[in-house]
Amino acid sequence: MKNTGAARLNCRAKCFEYMFGDSEANWFARSNNSGLDLEGIRSIRNLNGEVYNVSVEDPIINFDELKYHQESGGQLLYTVDKYQGGEDGHAMAIKKIKYVPNKRFDIQIINPEFGKKEWIKNFNNYNWNYGNEPHIWFIYLP
């Protein structure tokens, strides 16, 4: 049985392990794991990386922007507040983007709580069942 409790608490560190390699313990040590807080951002920049944060709600994120960052070597992290109605936030790594022209796009995430890939359908049509205040983080490491 998977230890979903630990993966839920260390979700950002686990996502960084999925996205950039190294170990969950290494990434956990680089920040206090509360979102991509100032310490986490500073740590990425100390590695000569870059971090951009876009609220998904305003303006609505579009497919071209996600695709551009992914194709230029960036990794994408999806974060929400009040994960599944609880009090805590949560982070999920974006692995794939599927686009249906003039209709919608779907994103595939790895949810560290369960350690498996999931699809979020109609992402650009406000289909965010995971929590409030969704954000996408564009992260580049050298």
C-alpha atoms as an extended CHARMM CRD file, in Angstrom:
* protein
*
       142  EXT
         1         1  MET       CA              0.0000000000        0.0000000000        0.0000000000  PROA      1               0.0000000000
         2         2  LYS       CA              1.3070000000        3.4540000000       -0.8930000000  PROA      2               0.0000000000
         3         3  ASN       CA              1.9430000000        5.9810000000        1.8320000000  PROA      3               0.0000000000
         4         4  THR       CA             -0.3840000000        8.6110000000        0.4010000000  PROA      4               0.0000000000
         5         5  GLY       CA             -0.2180000000       10.7450000000        3.5360000000  PROA      5               0.0000000000
         6         6  ALA       CA              3.4930000000       11.4810000000        3.1390000000  PROA      6               0.0000000000
         7         7  ALA       CA              3.1420000000       12.1670000000       -0.6000000000  PROA      7               0.0000000000
         8         8  ARG       CA              0.3030000000       14.5620000000        0.1150000000  PROA      8               0.0000000000
         9         9  LEU       CA              2.3810000000       16.4700000000        2.6630000000  PROA      9               0.0000000000
        10        10  ASN       CA              5.5120000000       16.5110000000        0.4980000000  PROA      10              0.0000000000
        11        11  CYS       CA              3.7020000000       17.0510000000       -2.7930000000  PROA      11              0.0000000000
        12        12  ARG       CA              5.8920000000       19.8980000000       -4.0630000000  PROA      12              0.0000000000
        13        13  ALA       CA              9.1070000000       18.0430000000       -3.3050000000  PROA      13              0.0000000000
        14        14  LYS       CA              7.6980000000       14.9100000000       -4.9660000000  PROA      14              0.0000000000
        15        15  CYS       CA              6.6720000000       16.9140000000       -8.0650000000  PROA      15              0.0000000000
        16        16  PHE       CA             10.1840000000       18.3540000000       -8.3610000000  PROA      16              0.0000000000
        17        17  GLU       CA             11.5580000000       14.8310000000       -8.1470000000  PROA      17              0.0000000000
        18        18  TYR       CA              9.2300000000       13.7890000000      -11.0190000000  PROA      18              0.0000000000
        19        19  MET       CA             10.1300000000       16.8620000000      -13.0670000000  PROA      19              0.0000000000
        20        20  PHE       CA             13.8610000000       17.3150000000      -12.4930000000  PROA      20              0.0000000000
        21        21  GLY       CA             15.1760000000       14.1240000000      -10.9300000000  PROA      21              0.0000000000
        22        22  ASP       CA             17.3400000000       14.0600000000       -7.8090000000  PROA      22              0.0000000000
        23        23  SER       CA             15.5050000000       12.9620000000       -4.6610000000  PROA      23              0.0000000000
        24        24  GLU       CA             12.3760000000       14.0400000000       -2.8720000000  PROA      24              0.0000000000
        25        25  ALA       CA             14.5050000000       14.6270000000        0.2450000000  PROA      25              0.0000000000
        26        26  ASN       CA             16.7820000000       17.0040000000       -1.7000000000  PROA      26              0.0000000000
        27        27  TRP       CA             13.8580000000       19.0780000000       -2.9440000000  PROA      27              0.0000000000
        28        28  PHE       CA             12.1060000000       19.0270000000        0.4170000000  PROA      28              0.0000000000
        29        29  ALA       CA             15.2630000000       20.4150000000        2.0440000000  PROA      29              0.0000000000
        30        30  ARG       CA             15.2940000000       23.3170000000       -0.4390000000  PROA      30              0.0000000000
        31        31  SER       CA             12.0250000000       24.8430000000        0.7790000000  PROA      31              0.0000000000
        32        32  ASN       CA              9.5500000000       24.6590000000        3.6040000000  PROA      32              0.0000000000
        33        33  ASN       CA              7.1740000000       22.9680000000        1.1200000000  PROA      33              0.0000000000
        34        34  SER       CA              4.3600000000       25.5140000000        1.4980000000  PROA      34              0.0000000000
        35        35  GLY       CA              3.6290000000       26.2570000000       -2.1190000000  PROA      35              0.0000000000
        36        36  LEU       CA              6.3680000000       27.7150000000       -4.2080000000  PROA      36              0.0000000000
        37        37  ASP       CA              7.0490000000       30.1150000000       -1.4010000000  PROA      37              0.0000000000
        38        38  LEU       CA              9.8360000000       32.6720000000       -1.3770000000  PROA      38              0.0000000000
        39        39  GLU       CA             12.3850000000       30.1280000000       -0.1110000000  PROA      39              0.0000000000
        40        40  GLY       CA             11.4770000000       27.6280000000       -2.8440000000  PROA      40              0.0000000000
        41        41  ILE       CA             11.7110000000       30.2890000000       -5.5410000000  PROA      41              0.0000000000
        42        42  ARG       CA             14.9960000000       31.5810000000       -4.1480000000  PROA      42              0.0000000000
        43        43  SER       CA             16.3720000000       28.0380000000       -4.1460000000  PROA      43              0.0000000000
        44        44  ILE       CA             15.4760000000       27.5540000000       -7.8280000000  PROA      44              0.0000000000
        45        45  ARG       CA             17.0320000000       30.8970000000       -8.7350000000  PROA      45              0.0000000000
        46        46  ASN       CA             20.1790000000       30.0020000000       -6.7860000000  PROA      46              0.0000000000
        47        47  LEU       CA             20.4850000000       27.0470000000       -9.1750000000  PROA      47              0.0000000000
        48        48  ASN       CA             20.3580000000       29.6110000000      -12.0490000000  PROA      48              0.0000000000
        49        49  GLY       CA             16.7640000000       28.6460000000      -12.8010000000  PROA      49              0.0000000000
        50        50  GLU       CA             13.7050000000       30.7700000000      -13.5280000000  PROA      50              0.0000000000
        51        51  VAL       CA             10.1810000000       30.6660000000      -12.1010000000  PROA      51              0.0000000000
        52        52  TYR       CA              7.0060000000       32.2680000000      -13.4630000000  PROA      52              0.0000000000
        53        53  ASN       CA              3.5880000000       32.0590000000      -11.8520000000  PROA      53              0.0000000000
        54        54  VAL       CA              0.3270000000       32.4960000000      -13.7570000000  PROA      54              0.0000000000
        55        55  SER       CA             -3.0880000000       32.4760000000      -12.1400000000  PROA      55              0.0000000000
        56        56  VAL       CA             -5.2850000000       30.1890000000      -14.1880000000  PROA      56              0.0000000000
        57        57  GLU       CA             -8.3790000000       32.2680000000      -13.4890000000  PROA      57              0.0000000000
        58        58  ASP       CA             -7.2110000000       35.7420000000      -14.5270000000  PROA      58              0.0000000000
        59        59  PRO       CA             -6.4450000000       35.8320000000      -17.3500000000  PROA      59              0.0000000000
        60        60  ILE       CA             -7.4770000000       32.3760000000      -18.4220000000  PROA      60              0.0000000000
        61        61  ILE       CA             -4.4200000000       30.3230000000      -19.3150000000  PROA      61              0.0000000000
        62        62  ASN       CA             -4.2330000000       29.3120000000      -22.9420000000  PROA      62              0.0000000000
        63        63  PHE       CA             -2.8280000000       26.3360000000      -24.7650000000  PROA      63              0.0000000000
        64        64  ASP       CA             -0.2230000000       28.2890000000      -26.7540000000  PROA      64              0.0000000000
        65        65  GLU       CA              1.3340000000       29.6740000000      -23.5710000000  PROA      65              0.0000000000
        66        66  LEU       CA              1.5820000000       26.2220000000      -21.9510000000  PROA      66              0.0000000000
        67        67  LYS       CA              2.9710000000       24.6740000000      -25.1250000000  PROA      67              0.0000000000
        68        68  TYR       CA              5.5580000000       27.4340000000      -25.5670000000  PROA      68              0.0000000000
        69        69  HSD       CA              6.9750000000       26.9790000000      -22.0790000000  PROA      69              0.0000000000
        70        70  GLN       CA              6.9800000000       23.2120000000      -22.3330000000  PROA      70              0.0000000000
        71        71  GLU       CA              8.7090000000       23.2280000000      -25.7370000000  PROA      71              0.0000000000
        72        72  SER       CA             11.3530000000       25.6860000000      -24.5170000000  PROA      72              0.0000000000
        73        73  GLY       CA             12.5200000000       23.2480000000      -21.8560000000  PROA      73              0.0000000000
        74        74  GLY       CA             10.3990000000       24.3840000000      -18.9350000000  PROA      74              0.0000000000
        75        75  GLN       CA              8.4850000000       22.1530000000      -16.5980000000  PROA      75              0.0000000000
        76        76  LEU       CA              4.9420000000       22.9310000000      -15.5230000000  PROA      76              0.0000000000
        77        77  LEU       CA              3.5700000000       22.6540000000      -11.9890000000  PROA      77              0.0000000000
        78        78  TYR       CA             -0.1400000000       22.9900000000      -11.1820000000  PROA      78              0.0000000000
        79        79  THR       CA             -1.0240000000       24.1760000000       -7.6600000000  PROA      79              0.0000000000
        80        80  VAL       CA             -4.3390000000       24.7480000000       -5.9010000000  PROA      80              0.0000000000
        81        81  ASP       CA             -5.4330000000       26.0800000000       -2.5250000000  PROA      81              0.0000000000
        82        82  LYS       CA             -7.8320000000       24.1100000000       -0.3150000000  PROA      82              0.0000000000
        83        83  TYR       CA             -7.1630000000       20.8040000000       -2.0520000000  PROA      83              0.0000000000
        84        84  GLN       CA            -10.3860000000       18.7940000000       -2.4150000000  PROA      84              0.0000000000
        85        85  GLY       CA            -12.2050000000       21.0630000000        0.0310000000  PROA      85              0.0000000000
        86        86  GLY       CA             -9.6120000000       20.7470000000        2.8180000000  PROA      86              0.0000000000
        87        87  GLU       CA             -7.4900000000       23.4950000000        4.3180000000  PROA      87              0.0000000000
        88        88  ASP       CA             -4.1700000000       22.6790000000        2.6500000000  PROA      88              0.0000000000
        89        89  GLY       CA             -2.8670000000       23.4650000000       -0.8100000000  PROA      89              0.0000000000
        90        90  HSD       CA             -1.5430000000       20.8270000000       -3.1840000000  PROA      90              0.0000000000
        91        91  ALA       CA              0.8490000000       20.5860000000       -6.1420000000  PROA      91              0.0000000000
        92        92  MET       CA              0.7350000000       18.3310000000       -9.1880000000  PROA      92              0.0000000000
        93        93  ALA       CA              3.2560000000       17.9880000000      -12.0190000000  PROA      93              0.0000000000
        94        94  ILE       CA              1.8980000000       18.5720000000      -15.5380000000  PROA      94              0.0000000000
        95        95  LYS       CA              3.1750000000       15.8560000000      -17.8780000000  PROA      95              0.0000000000
        96        96  LYS       CA              1.2150000000       16.2680000000      -21.1420000000  PROA      96              0.0000000000
        97        97  ILE       CA             -1.1190000000       18.6830000000      -22.8460000000  PROA      97              0.0000000000
        98        98  LYS       CA             -3.6830000000       17.5250000000      -25.3910000000  PROA      98              0.0000000000
        99        99  TYR       CA             -5.3320000000       20.1130000000      -27.6040000000  PROA      99              0.0000000000
       100       100  VAL       CA             -8.5750000000       19.8640000000      -29.5770000000  PROA      100             0.0000000000
       101       101  PRO       CA             -8.4980000000       22.8420000000      -32.0160000000  PROA      101             0.0000000000
       102       102  ASN       CA            -11.0560000000       25.5770000000      -31.3120000000  PROA      102             0.0000000000
       103       103  LYS       CA            -12.5830000000       23.5720000000      -28.4900000000  PROA      103             0.0000000000
       104       104  ARG       CA            -10.5810000000       22.6810000000      -25.4360000000  PROA      104             0.0000000000
       105       105  PHE       CA             -7.3630000000       21.3660000000      -24.0480000000  PROA      105             0.0000000000
       106       106  ASP       CA             -6.7560000000       18.6870000000      -21.4840000000  PROA      106             0.0000000000
       107       107  ILE       CA             -3.7540000000       18.3420000000      -19.2030000000  PROA      107             0.0000000000
       108       108  GLN       CA             -2.2680000000       15.1680000000      -17.8060000000  PROA      108             0.0000000000
       109       109  ILE       CA             -0.9390000000       15.4920000000      -14.2830000000  PROA      109             0.0000000000
       110       110  ILE       CA              0.9580000000       13.2900000000      -11.9020000000  PROA      110             0.0000000000
       111       111  ASN       CA             -0.7770000000       13.5910000000       -8.5580000000  PROA      111             0.0000000000
       112       112  PRO       CA              1.8270000000       12.6840000000       -5.9270000000  PROA      112             0.0000000000
       113       113  GLU       CA             -0.8670000000       11.8090000000       -3.4030000000  PROA      113             0.0000000000
       114       114  PHE       CA             -1.6620000000        8.6890000000       -5.4190000000  PROA      114             0.0000000000
       115       115  GLY       CA              1.5200000000        8.4230000000       -7.5030000000  PROA      115             0.0000000000
       116       116  LYS       CA             -0.3660000000        8.0550000000      -10.7680000000  PROA      116             0.0000000000
       117       117  LYS       CA             -1.1990000000       10.0120000000      -13.8940000000  PROA      117             0.0000000000
       118       118  GLU       CA             -4.6480000000       11.5870000000      -14.2610000000  PROA      118             0.0000000000
       119       119  TRP       CA             -6.2710000000       13.6590000000      -17.0130000000  PROA      119             0.0000000000
       120       120  ILE       CA             -8.0460000000       16.9460000000      -16.2950000000  PROA      120             0.0000000000
       121       121  LYS       CA            -10.4610000000       17.3860000000      -19.1910000000  PROA      121             0.0000000000
       122       122  ASN       CA            -11.5840000000       20.8060000000      -20.4660000000  PROA      122             0.0000000000
       123       123  PHE       CA             -8.9340000000       22.5920000000      -18.4280000000  PROA      123             0.0000000000
       124       124  ASN       CA             -9.4780000000       25.8650000000      -20.2840000000  PROA      124             0.0000000000
       125       125  ASN       CA            -13.2040000000       25.7600000000      -19.4710000000  PROA      125             0.0000000000
       126       126  TYR       CA            -12.7920000000       26.1270000000      -15.7190000000  PROA      126             0.0000000000
       127       127  ASN       CA            -12.7630000000       22.3970000000      -14.9890000000  PROA      127             0.0000000000
       128       128  TRP       CA            -10.7110000000       22.4970000000      -11.8070000000  PROA      128             0.0000000000
       129       129  ASN       CA            -12.1560000000       19.9540000000       -9.3860000000  PROA      129             0.0000000000
       130       130  TYR       CA             -9.0130000000       19.8020000000       -7.2540000000  PROA      130             0.0000000000
       131       131  GLY       CA             -9.2560000000       23.0580000000       -5.3250000000  PROA      131             0.0000000000
       132       132  ASN       CA             -9.4880000000       26.8470000000       -5.3200000000  PROA      132             0.0000000000
       133       133  GLU       CA             -7.1490000000       29.4410000000       -6.7950000000  PROA      133             0.0000000000
       134       134  PRO       CA             -5.4080000000       27.3280000000       -9.4220000000  PROA      134             0.0000000000
       135       135  HSD       CA             -1.9610000000       28.4360000000      -10.5640000000  PROA      135             0.0000000000
       136       136  ILE       CA              0.4590000000       27.1860000000      -13.1630000000  PROA      136             0.0000000000
       137       137  TRP       CA              4.1570000000       27.5870000000      -12.4470000000  PROA      137             0.0000000000
       138       138  PHE       CA              6.6070000000       27.6490000000      -15.3730000000  PROA      138             0.0000000000
       139       139  ILE       CA              9.9310000000       26.4000000000      -14.0120000000  PROA      139             0.0000000000
       140       140  TYR       CA             13.2660000000       26.3070000000      -15.7980000000  PROA      140             0.0000000000
       141       141  LEU       CA             16.4140000000       24.7580000000      -14.3920000000  PROA      141             0.0000000000
       142       142  PRO       CA             19.7470000000       24.9090000000      -16.2510000000  PROA      142             0.0000000000
